[in-house]
Amino acid sequence: MKFIKQISIFVENKHGRLAEILGIIGKNGIDISALSIADTTDFGILRMIVNDPQKAYELLKDEGLAVKITDVIALAVKDSPGGLFGEVEKLKNANVNIEYMYAFIGKSDEGAMVIVRVDNPEEAMKALKGTGVHLVEAEDVYRL
């Protein structure tokens, strides 16, 4: 299974900057499936799952933006109370640290999806394989 490629962009917290970035993405036919913004007074980190991460990376880099590609995993979790807890508990038991997570816009056939950034993606994949957790394939995420 391949990791999901997430685009992370350093964004100055100034009027119109987010619109500028999203314009670059949209005008070039790149579809955003999920995004998260964490901010401070002066800057933010925009994290996105897009259908063509390499193209997005190159376009944003060419515009002089500080951008990087990060490996994340997508989990389909049972869409009921405690569904997310069960999957997070499995990572905790495998000594895998979750650095951040955010919800995905759509659902898979297996349930609600969340994007998870962990400190050790390989160990996380090993820990979750065979436990009933549905890891969503990169190609399936990019098609949503």
Sequence and secondary structure as in RCSB ss.txt:
>XXXX:A:sequence
MKFIKQISIFVENKHGRLAEILGIIGKNGIDISALSIADTTDFGILRMIVNDPQKAYELLKDEGLAVKITDVIAL
AVKDSPGGLFGEVEKLKNANVNIEYMYAFIGKSDEGAMVIVRVDNPEEAMKALKGTGVHLVEAEDVYRL
>XXXX:A:secstr
   EEEEEEEEE STTHHHHHHHHHHHTT  EEEEEEEE SSEEEEEEEES HHHHHHHHHHTT  EEEEEEEEE
EE SSTTHHHHHHHHHHHTT  EEEEEEEEEEETTEEEEEEEES HHHHHHHHTTTT EE  HHHHHH 
